Amino acid sequence: MFTSASLRAASAYKRVAVETSVQGADPHALVGLLYDALLRSIAEARGAMGRKDVSAKGAALGKAVRILDEGLKAGLNLRDGGDLAANLHQLYTYSAMRLTQANLHNDVKALEEVVKLIEPLAQSWKLIRGPGPAYLQPVGGRGA
């Protein structure tokens, strides 16, 4: 149906804020934004499960799986990243599988499991802010 003007305005403001933060973010910050969005989507799915809102649950978990597959996993450099990249790839694959199972079976414990796996990574990622590896640097170095 129709949404109120204030709801539409809030939604537009949120979209602009997200787009602005993504456009101005470096590769390190983008990964942090992906972790934040992933955890937010899982929380939304959990709330939807509690409300028995199947549509919202499916949308939130679909978004979370896309973040894992198309964002975090796709951003891994498996060739140069060694064991760390390979382990993260396996963790993201496992997490996506558990989220899919959570969706199929309304399994809150599966959501909690993924949060327990991802939250420490998200927190650690924020703490390791630095110049990062060369393959994440813009072409021409930092000032280019």
Secondary structure by P-SEA (a helix, b strand, c coil): ccccaaaaaaaaaaaaaaaaaaaaccaaaaaaaaaaaaaaaaaaaaaaaaacaaaaaaaaaaaaaaaaacccccccccccccaaaaaaaaaaaaaaaaaaaaaacccaaaaaaaaaacaaaaaaaaaacccccccccccccccc
